[in-house]
Amino acid sequence: MDVWCPLIPPADYKQVKNYLGDLHRINDAYDDWRASMRGKPFVGIRVGVILDRIRMLMIKIGVSCGQNRTLAETVQSVVAEALRQRSYSIIKKMSSDTQEEKIIKSTVYAFFKSLKFTRDIYPIEEIQRVMPKNIESDSDASGFLGRFKKSEDTKKFDKEELAEKALEKSNNVLKRLLMYLLSPDPWGTK
């Protein structure tokens, strides 16, 4: 008997059409994960904790399909891509009026573009790794010639502060993604 699995977006069912009889395992793992998340706090959690919770879902999917690695990897890939696409739609709505906001928005976008939901990462290091390299910071203008070489109207940014702000924005996006995953229909209305 075929089972409807809400974790898989309807548009992506064609990728798992050969495994429709095994989707009950994915469905059970998803329901178990949602039940285990019910008592967990949501306010005040940081990026690493949210990513751990999403990774726990991916692990449960892998364990539930222990005999069918192809199905597990396919579902994990479909879910990760759906989360990534949903994050892009959230990021698109972020403000980008100032130069600082543009840098933060592009950093958050690059973070989610390179993010692997099945891997354990250090979020701040990943944010710093994907930050645009052409940001001018206060330390870049040090030295005798550096003070004269830079024009007066050039805005200087603190890279650490930008990384923290990008991490906070990423945290907000991840909280929304987690809320979607915890809902009965994660891919329903946007």
C-alpha positions, 0 to 999 in steps of 0.5 A: 500500500502506498503511503503519503509522506508529508516530509517529501514535497509533492513536486518531488514525489517523482524522485521517490516513485520507485519506493512508494511502498517504503515511504511508511518508514520515512513517515514513521521516522518523521512522526517520531522526530516531530514527537521528540521535538515537541518538548524541546524549547524553541525560544533562545536556541542558536544556529548550531542547535537548530542544525543539530535538530534538523540533522537528527531528522536526517539521521532518523531517515537514514536509520529507518531505511537501513536496508535501502540506502538509496531511498534514504539518500534520495529522501535526505537530498530531496528534503535538504534541497526543499529546505534550501529552496525555502531558505532562499525564498525567506532570504529574498524577503530580507532588507538590502537597503544599505551596503551592510545589509547587502553584505549580510544578505549575500553572506546568508545566501552563500551560507545556505547555498553551501550548507549541508544539512547532514553534516556537523558544522561550526556555524560562525566559521562557515559564515566567515568562510562564505563572506565576500572577500572584498569587504574593507575592514578597519584593519585593512587601512592600517599603516602609513600608506593605507591611511592615505590610499583609501578615500574618505567616503569608503565605508569600513566594516568590522568583519566580526560584527558582520559575521555575527549579524549574518549568523543572527539572520541565519538563525532567524531563517533556520528557526522558520525552517524548523517551524515548517518542519514541525508543522503537519504540512511543511511544504504547504503555504509559504 
